Amino acid sequence: MIVVTGAAGFIASCLVTRLNAANFNDIVVVDNFAVERKLANLAGKHLREYVDRNEFFEWLDANHEEVEFIFHLGARTDTTEQDRAVLDLLNLNYSKQMWQACVQYQLPLVYASSAATYGSGTLGYSDHDDALLPLYRPLNPYGDSKNDFDNWAVNQAEKPFFWAGLKFFNVYGPNEYHKGRMASVIMHAFEQINKTGSMSLFRSHNPDYTDGGQMRDFVYVKDVVEVCYFLMHHRQNSGIYNLGTGEARSFLDLALNTFAALDRVADIRFIDTPEDIRDKYQYFTQADMSKLRGIGYDRPFTRLEDGINDYVRNYLVPGTYY
């Protein structure tokens, strides 16, 4: 059996699809299934069992001998969450308990970290030096919670025989309908363009960047799950890894490609970045992907043009799921 936590969410539900495609059908999905808007992400998938996240560790105590691998992708992912108690409970302490269970039962573990741990990027975006982890200053409590766990994990004397923490950069793609304001800019662009015929981007308040020239490392969710699948088989070279494309692209690129995928003439307007986030706004992120490449991951990452085209034409327009 393969365990996937956060399974009804965005990335994890796409991972379940990838596992099913490889004929892994004994999948135990763990989540808060009371959140009904996410359940469509699991419809039609081959699954072994649904387990509530609050009952998972009791379930694992009883079933660990049958478990082959754990993907711990469940978390409180709202980057605007200010309640540190919630983040400590779901992102830090739950992950510690997962780690300790994997140590106890000798289970391999891949868990979700985040590029939010890098904060403003003043120390770069390299995953090679764990000594930098205590020096990072995330820009929000969500990033703090992810960095706190990364710090805790690398300093544990006892570790799972294989483990990997994945620092997701700006992931986009199918199965994010439920995310609301936390959905990717591409989904928001799609909705804006269909509703108004135009799209608004934040104006630059940094003289080094033009309006719309702010840059992110946008990575397609299908690439993210390919890396997860690779690590499930690789099971060596434990550590923390970036998961982006290694190529920053501008929000203007993103907007223009979304218009193109919709066969619409581009109409892009600029609005001021809200003052409450302006001083914490990131103008550039780009993953250093050499560490993952160095352990043998050699698949190319999807170009932004191709990822947006696939997402918009094959998922958003028909309203289908991956």
Disulfide bonds with the S-S distance in Angstrom:
none
